[in-house]
Amino acid sequence: MMLWLTVHLIVYGVLAVFLVRLLRDPRNPALWAVVACLALQAAGYWLQELAYADAADQHQGNGLAKLAQNVVLHAKYFALALFFLFSLGGRHARRRALRELALLLLTAVLISTAMYTTPPALRDHSFSTADMSVTPIAAFYLLGGLYFIHILTLTARWAWQYGAESDRRLRAGLRTAAIGMALQALASLLRACFVVIRWSGGTVPDPVNTTTLALLIVANPLFIAGLLLALTRTQLARLRTWTRHRRHWHQLRPLWEVLHPLYPEATLTSHAGETHTHGQGWPATRTHRRFWRRYVECRDGLVQLSPDLAEAGYDPQAPPAEQAAALHEAVRRQLASRQPYLSLAGYDPRAPVEQRAETMREALRRQRAAPEYEPDPRSAVPVLTSTDVDADLDQLLTLSQAVHDHPPPDEARS
């Protein structure tokens, strides 16, 4: 009991997380599919309890809970199939999704018809106690079972394929879920055979029934555990990425505070005029955007400063103190070339970063408007020597730490 309560709480928690993600990205069909799957899984728990209660007390129900439970289960696996279908992509994904939707709706109509052509007194039943000699009851279980065989086999195949194309943190969970669904499909196939045998007047030996039930008891937790493992590990990976981006954003600050006021026009988006598309105003998304913006601004600032860095003898392989000294010398040279216009604009090197950036914009405007202005003829020099983003980031972080540890001589003296 405690185990299932824990599973229920985990499902509700993961559902809440994905609802938040859906609000941030409402145009993502794969997200809609996984949220629908989790919501239907949660609803299925409640409907299952109602169906069991009705089957135990046949005077209370009218078959509605049993019917709803089966439709919800069908829809849950259909939604999961859509998740893998849209995630795997392909030219005909939407067309295939519509075909699967049509089959789901047809199955729902057929089992509803079977339920409501069953005499009212016999509608509340379970698989083990149902009178399969009544054709509508047999049709209800046979049609539902055939759909389960189809959708479980299809979804298990797509889950295995998606897992093979994913990284390790997803592969184990998806393959566990795929094995669980394959076992459920096998159990559904056996139960479909049992329906035919019982409808035709035969009996199924108790050991065979027990084995099939044991198969279901193993298969369903395997499916749920695999799905939750994949979803949970994905969320943990997203949390680790968010934490890393937040940390790197702070670590790049010393370098950014040097380069941003020097090249304010390299700013990707002004803080005051920032606009957001769907989901970009959420805290997690803001953290990622702020990190990448700072990374790009630092990288572009170094590219613009690269002629002065080369003349100052900057070497990315040098000790941190020498890298910081070369950077400070390059900044000093660049400021010296703008000095008359900085004075006219009221530039204060001790002012806050954004104030210095605004003053620099005015100084650059004055410099370019001057009759004697000529663009810098020097070409950019490679500063970040790698073509790999992670290696570039490591180099920027090293330089930023060097700037933090070794301030300009005038600041060190003060």
SEDOKE-940464 format. One record per residue (C-alpha): residue number from 1; z, x, y; residue in one letter. Coordinates in Angstrom, 1 decimal, decimal comma, padded with zeros to 4 digits, m for minus. Each point is the difference from the previous one (the first is absolute). Layout:
  volo      up    east   north  senu
   NUM       Z       X       Y     a
...
This chain:
  volo      up    east   north  senu
     1   000,0   000,0   000,0     m
     2   000,9   002,8   002,4     m
     3  m003,2   001,9  m000,9     l
     4  m002,2  m003,0   000,9     w
     5   002,0  m000,7   003,2     l
     6  m000,6   003,6   001,0     t
     7  m003,7  m000,3  m000,8     v
     8  m000,2  m003,2   002,1     h
     9   001,7   001,7   003,0     l
    10  m002,4   003,0  m000,3     i
    11  m003,0  m002,4  m000,1     v
    12   001,3  m001,8   003,1     y
    13   000,6   003,3   001,8     g
    14  m003,4   001,4  m000,8     v
    15  m001,5  m003,3   001,1     l
    16   001,8   000,3   003,4     a
    17  m001,4   003,5   000,4     v
    18  m003,6  m001,0  m000,7     f
    19   000,3  m003,1   002,2     l
    20   000,8   002,4   002,9     v
    21  m003,0   002,1  m000,9     r
    22  m002,1  m003,1  m000,1     l
    23   001,1  m001,0   003,5     l
    24  m001,1   003,5   001,2     r
    25  m003,3  m000,2  m001,8     d
    26  m001,0  m003,6  m000,5     p
    27  m003,7   000,7  m000,6     r
    28   000,7   002,0  m003,2     n
    29  m001,1  m002,1  m003,0     p
    30   001,8   002,3  m002,5     a
    31   003,3  m000,5   001,9     l
    32  m000,5  m003,7  m000,1     w
    33  m000,5   000,2  m003,7     a
    34   003,1   002,0  m000,8     v
    35   002,2  m002,2   002,3     v
    36  m001,4  m003,1  m001,8     a
    37   000,8   001,6  m003,4     c
    38   003,6   000,8   001,0     l
    39   000,5  m003,4   001,6     a
    40  m001,3  m001,7  m003,1     l
    41   002,2   002,2  m002,2     q
    42   003,0  m001,1   002,0     a
    43  m001,0  m003,7  m000,1     a
    44  m000,6   000,4  m003,8     g
    45   003,7   000,8  m000,6     y
    46   001,1  m003,2   001,6     w
    47  m002,7  m002,1  m001,8     l
    48   000,9   001,5  m003,3     q
    49   003,6  m001,1   000,3     e
    50  m001,2  m003,5   000,9     l
    51  m002,4  m000,1  m002,9     a
    52   002,7   001,1  m002,4     y
    53   002,5  m002,6   001,3     a
    54  m002,6  m002,8  m000,4     d
    55  m000,9   001,1  m003,5     a
    56   003,8   000,0  m000,9     a
    57   000,4  m003,6   001,4     d
    58  m003,3  m001,8  m000,5     q
    59   001,2  m003,1   001,8     h
    60   000,2   001,9   003,3     q
    61  m003,5   001,4   000,6     g
    62  m003,6  m001,1   000,1     n
    63  m001,7   003,2  m000,9     g
    64  m000,5   001,1   003,6     l
    65   002,2   003,1  m000,2     a
    66  m001,7   001,1  m003,2     k
    67  m003,4  m000,5   001,5     l
    68   000,9   001,7   003,3     a
    69   001,5   003,0  m001,9     q
    70  m003,2   000,6  m001,9     n
    71  m002,2  m000,4   003,1     v
    72   002,2   002,4   001,9     v
    73  m000,1   002,6  m002,8     l
    74  m003,8  m000,3  m000,2     h
    75  m000,2   000,4   003,8     a
    76   002,4   003,0  m000,1     k
    77  m002,3   002,0  m002,3     y
    78  m003,0  m001,2   001,9     f
    79   001,5   001,4   003,2     a
    80   000,8   003,3  m001,7     l
    81  m003,5   000,2  m001,3     a
    82  m001,3  m000,5   003,6     l
    83   002,2   002,8   001,1     f
    84  m001,6   002,5  m002,4     f
    85  m003,5  m001,5   000,6     l
    86   000,2   000,5   003,8     f
    87   001,8   003,3  m000,4     s
    88  m002,7   001,4  m002,3     l
    89  m002,7  m001,4   002,4     g
    90  m003,6  m000,3  m001,0     g
    91  m002,9  m002,0   001,4     r
    92   000,7  m003,2  m001,9     h
    93   003,8  m000,2   000,3     a
    94   000,0  m003,1   002,1     r
    95  m002,6  m001,7  m002,2     r
    96   002,1   000,8  m003,1     r
    97   003,1  m001,2   001,7     a
    98  m001,6  m003,4   000,7     l
    99  m001,1  m000,3  m003,7     r
   100   003,6   000,8  m001,1     e
   101   001,3  m002,6   002,5     l
   102  m002,3  m002,6  m001,4     a
   103   001,2   000,7  m003,5     l
   104   003,6  m000,2   001,1     l
   105  m000,6  m003,4   001,7     l
   106  m001,9  m001,3  m003,1     l
   107   002,9   001,1  m002,3     t
   108   002,5  m001,7   002,3     a
   109  m002,0  m003,3   000,0     v
   110  m000,3   000,1  m003,8     l
   111   003,7   000,7  m000,8     i
   112   001,0  m002,6   002,6     s
   113  m002,3  m002,5  m001,7     t
   114   001,5   000,9  m003,4     a
   115   003,5  m000,4   001,3     m
   116  m000,6  m003,4   001,5     y
   117  m001,8  m001,4  m003,0     t
   118   003,0   000,9  m002,0     t
   119   002,4  m003,0  m000,6     p
   120   002,8   000,2   002,7     p
   121   002,7   000,3  m002,6     a
   122  m001,6   003,2  m001,4     l
   123  m000,8   001,8   003,2     r
   124   003,1   002,1   000,2     d
   125  m000,4   002,5  m002,8     h
   126   000,1   003,7  m000,8     s
   127  m002,4   001,9  m002,2     f
   128   002,4   000,2  m002,9     s
   129   001,0  m003,7   000,0     t
   130  m003,3  m001,6   001,1     a
   131  m001,7  m002,4  m002,3     d
   132  m003,4   001,7  m000,3     m
   133  m001,4  m002,9  m002,0     s
   134  m000,3  m001,8   003,3     v
   135  m003,4   001,2   001,2     t
   136   000,8   000,1   003,8     p
   137   003,0   002,2  m000,7     i
   138  m002,0   002,4  m002,2     a
   139  m002,7   000,0   002,7     a
   140   002,6   000,9   002,7     f
   141   001,2   003,0  m001,9     y
   142  m003,4   001,1  m001,3     l
   143  m001,8  m000,2   003,3     l
   144   002,9   001,7   001,8     g
   145   000,1   002,7  m002,7     g
   146  m003,7   000,7   000,2     l
   147   000,3   000,5   003,8     y
   148   002,9   002,3  m000,5     f
   149  m002,0   002,1  m002,5     i
   150  m002,8   000,3   002,5     h
   151   001,9   000,8   003,1     i
   152   002,6   002,3  m001,7     l
   153  m002,7   002,0  m001,7     t
   154  m002,1   000,3   003,2     l
   155   003,0   000,9   002,2     t
   156   001,3   002,5  m002,6     a
   157  m003,4   001,8  m000,1     r
   158  m000,2   000,1   003,8     w
   159   003,6   001,2   000,3     a
   160  m000,6   002,8  m002,4     w
   161  m003,3   001,0   001,8     q
   162   001,8  m000,1   003,4     y
   163   002,8   002,1  m001,4     g
   164  m002,4   002,6  m001,3     a
   165  m001,5   000,3   003,5     e
   166   003,4   000,1   001,7     s
   167   002,6   002,8   000,5     d
   168   002,9   000,6  m002,4     r
   169   002,5  m002,2   001,8     r
   170  m002,2  m003,1  m000,6     l
   171  m001,5   001,0  m003,4     r
   172   003,2  m000,3  m002,1     a
   173   001,0  m003,4   001,5     g
   174  m003,5  m001,5  m000,2     l
   175  m000,5   001,2  m003,6     r
   176   003,3  m001,5  m001,0     t
   177  m000,9  m003,3   001,6     a
   178  m003,5   000,2  m001,7     a
   179   001,7   000,5  m003,4     i
   180   002,3  m002,9   000,7     g
   181  m002,9  m002,3   000,9     m
   182  m002,0   001,1  m003,1     a
   183   003,0  m000,9  m002,2     l
   184   000,2  m003,3   001,7     q
   185  m003,7  m000,6  m000,6     a
   186   000,5   000,8  m003,7     l
   187   003,0  m002,4  m000,2     a
   188  m002,1  m002,7   001,8     s
   189  m002,8   000,5  m002,6     l
   190   002,4  m000,4  m002,8     l
   191   001,5  m003,1   001,5     r
   192  m003,5  m001,5   000,5     a
   193  m000,5   000,5  m003,7     c
   194   003,3  m001,7  m000,7     f
   195  m001,0  m003,0   002,1     v
   196  m003,1  m000,5  m002,1     v
   197   001,9   000,4  m003,2     i
   198   002,7  m002,5   001,0     r
   199  m002,5  m002,5   001,5     w
   200  m001,9   000,0  m003,3     s
   201   003,2  m000,7  m001,9     g
   202   001,0   003,5  m001,2     g
   203   003,2   001,9   000,7     t
   204   000,6   003,5   001,3     v
   205   002,6   002,0  m001,9     p
   206   003,2   000,7   001,8     d
   207  m000,3   003,8  m000,2     p
   208  m003,4  m000,2   001,7     v
   209   001,4  m002,2   002,8     n
   210   003,0   002,4   000,4     t
   211  m002,3   003,0   000,2     t
   212  m002,2  m001,7   002,7     t
   213   003,1  m001,0   002,0     l
   214   001,3   003,6  m000,2     a
   215  m003,4   001,2   001,2     l
   216   000,4  m002,2   003,1     l
   217   003,6   001,0   000,5     i
   218  m001,2   003,7   000,1     v
   219  m003,2  m000,6   001,9     a
   220   001,2  m002,0   003,0     n
   221   002,7   002,5   001,1     p
   222  m002,5   002,9  m000,6     l
   223  m002,4  m001,7   002,4     f
   224   002,7  m000,7   002,7     i
   225   001,5   003,4  m000,3     a
   226  m003,4   001,7   000,3     g
   227  m001,0  m002,1   003,0     l
   228   003,3   000,6   001,8     l
   229  m000,1   003,7  m000,8     l
   230  m003,5   000,3   001,5     a
   231   000,9  m002,0   003,1     l
   232   003,4   001,7   000,5     t
   233  m001,4   003,5  m000,4     r
   234  m002,7  m000,9   002,5     t
   235   002,5  m001,2   002,5     q
   236   002,2   003,1  m000,5     l
   237  m003,1   002,2   000,6     a
   238  m000,7  m001,9   003,2     r
   239   003,6   000,5   001,1     l
   240  m000,3   003,7  m000,7     r
   241  m003,2   000,2   002,0     t
   242   001,7  m001,8   002,9     w
   243   003,0   002,3  m000,1     t
   244  m002,3   003,1  m000,1     r
   245  m002,1  m001,2   002,9     h
   246   003,1  m000,8   002,1     r
   247   001,4   003,4  m000,7     r
   248  m003,3   001,8   000,8     h
   249  m000,4  m002,1   003,2     w
   250   003,4   001,4   001,2     h
   251  m000,9   003,6  m001,2     q
   252  m003,2   000,0   001,9     l
   253   001,7  m000,9   003,3     r
   254   000,6   003,5   001,3     p
   255  m003,7   000,9  m000,3     l
   256  m001,1  m003,4   001,3     w
   257   002,2   000,4   003,1     e
   258  m001,9   003,2   000,8     v
   259  m003,5  m001,3  m000,7     l
   260   000,2  m003,6   001,2     h
   261   000,7   000,7   003,7     p
   262  m002,6   002,8  m000,1     l
   263  m002,8  m002,2  m001,4     y
   264   001,0  m003,6   000,9     p
   265  m003,5  m001,3  m000,4     e
   266   000,2   000,8  m003,7     a
   267   002,5  m002,8  m000,4     t
   268  m001,4  m002,5  m002,5     l
   269   001,7  m003,1   001,4     t
   270   002,2  m000,4   003,1     s
   271   003,5  m001,1  m000,8     h
   272  m000,1  m002,7   002,7     a
   273  m003,4  m001,4  m000,9     g
   274   000,4   000,0  m003,8     e
   275  m001,6  m002,9  m001,8     t
   276   000,6  m001,0  m003,6     h
   277  m002,2  m001,7  m002,6     t
   278   001,5  m002,0  m002,9     h
   279   003,1   001,7  m001,4     g
   280  m000,1   003,1   002,2     q
   281   003,0  m001,0   002,0     g
   282   002,3   000,1  m003,1     w
   283   002,5   002,8   000,0     p
   284  m001,4   001,7  m003,1     a
   285  m003,5  m000,1   001,3     t
   286   001,1   001,2   003,4     r
   287   001,6   003,1  m001,6     t
   288  m003,2   000,9  m001,8     h
   289  m002,2  m000,5   003,1     r
   290   002,4   002,0   002,2     r
   291   000,0   002,9  m002,5     f
   292  m003,8   000,1  m000,4     w
   293  m000,5  m000,3   003,8     r
   294   002,4   002,9   000,6     r
   295  m001,7   002,1  m002,8     y
   296  m003,4  m000,6   001,5     v
   297   001,1   000,6   003,6     e
   298   001,6   003,3  m001,0     c
   299  m003,0   001,1  m002,0     r
   300  m002,4  m000,9   002,8     d
   301   002,2   001,6   002,6     g
   302  m000,1   003,3  m002,0     l
   303  m003,8  m000,2  m000,2     v
   304  m000,3  m000,4   003,8     q
   305   002,5   002,8   000,5     l
   306  m001,7   002,2  m002,6     s
   307  m002,0   002,3   002,4     p
   308   003,3   000,9   001,8     d
   309   001,8   000,4  m003,4     l
   310  m002,7   002,4  m001,1     a
   311   000,4   002,1   003,1     e
   312   003,8  m000,1  m000,4     a
   313  m000,4   001,4  m003,5     g
   314   001,1  m003,0  m001,9     y
   315   000,0   000,5  m003,8     d
   316   001,1  m002,9  m002,3     p
   317   001,1   002,6  m002,6     q
   318   002,3   001,8   002,5     a
   319   003,8  m000,4   000,0     p
   320   001,2  m003,2   001,7     p
   321   001,4   001,8   003,0     a
   322  m003,4   001,6   000,7     e
   323  m001,8  m003,3  m000,5     q
   324   002,3  m001,6   002,5     a
   325  m000,5   002,9   002,5     a
   326  m003,8  m000,3  m000,2     a
   327   000,2  m003,7   000,5     l
   328   002,2   000,3   003,1     h
   329  m002,3   002,7   001,4     e
   330  m003,1  m002,2  m000,6     a
   331   001,8  m003,0   001,8     v
   332   000,9   002,3   002,9     r
   333  m003,6   001,1   000,3     r
   334  m001,2  m003,6   000,0     q
   335   002,5  m001,1   002,6     l
   336  m000,9   003,0   002,2     a
   337  m003,6  m001,0   000,0     s
   338   001,1  m003,5   001,3     r
   339   002,7   001,3   002,4     q
   340  m001,4  m001,1   003,4     p
   341  m000,6  m003,5  m001,2     y
   342   003,3  m000,2  m001,8     l
   343   001,8   000,7   003,3     s
   344  m002,1  m002,6   001,8     l
   345   000,9  m002,6  m002,7     a
   346   003,7   000,9   000,1     g
   347   000,2   001,4  m003,5     y
   348   003,6   000,8  m001,1     d
   349   000,2   002,0  m003,3     p
   350   003,6  m001,3  m000,5     r
   351  m000,9  m003,7   000,4     a
   352   000,0  m002,3  m003,1     p
   353  m003,0   000,2  m002,3     v
   354  m001,7  m003,2   001,1     e
   355   000,5   000,8   003,7     q
   356  m001,6   003,4  m000,5     r
   357  m002,9  m001,6  m001,8     a
   358  m000,6  m002,5   002,8     e
   359   000,2   002,9   002,6     t
   360  m002,4   002,0  m002,1     m
   361  m002,5  m002,8  m000,1     r
   362   000,0  m000,1   003,8     e
   363  m000,3   003,8   000,2     a
   364  m003,0   000,0  m002,4     l
   365  m001,6  m002,8   002,1     r
   366   000,4   002,1   003,1     r
   367  m001,3   003,1  m001,7     q
   368  m003,2  m001,7  m001,3     r
   369  m000,6  m001,6   003,4     a
   370   000,1   003,4   001,7     a
   371  m003,4   001,3   001,1     p
   372   000,6   003,4  m001,6     e
   373   000,9  m001,5  m003,4     y
   374  m001,8   001,3  m003,0     e
   375   000,7  m001,0  m003,6     p
   376   001,6   002,6  m002,2     d
   377  m002,9   001,9  m001,7     p
   378   002,0   001,2  m002,9     r
   379  m000,4  m001,6  m003,4     s
   380   002,8  m001,2  m002,3     a
   381   001,3   002,4  m002,5     v
   382   001,2  m001,1  m003,5     p
   383   003,8  m000,1   000,1     v
   384   000,9  m002,2  m003,0     l
   385  m001,7   002,1  m002,7     t
   386   000,1  m002,7  m002,8     s
   387  m002,2  m003,0  m000,6     t
   388   002,9  m001,7  m001,8     d
   389   002,1  m002,4   002,0     v
   390   003,3   000,9  m001,8     d
   391  m000,6   003,7   000,6     a
   392  m000,9  m000,7   003,7     d
   393   003,2  m002,0   000,3     l
   394   002,1   002,8  m001,5     d
   395  m001,5   002,4   002,5     q
   396   000,8  m002,4   002,9     l
   397   003,5  m000,5  m001,3     l
   398   000,5   003,8  m000,2     t
   399  m001,3   000,5   003,5     l
   400   002,1  m002,9   001,4     s
   401   003,2   001,5  m001,6     q
   402  m000,9   003,4   001,5     a
   403  m000,4  m001,6   003,4     v
   404   003,4  m001,7  m000,4     h
   405   001,7   003,3  m001,1     d
   406  m001,8   002,2   002,5     h
   407  m000,3  m001,8   003,4     p
   408  m001,9   001,6   002,9     p
   409   001,7   003,0   001,7     p
   410   000,9  m002,0   003,1     d
   411   001,6  m002,8  m002,0     e
   412   001,8   002,5  m002,2     a
   413   001,5   001,7   003,1     r
   414   001,1  m003,4   001,5     s
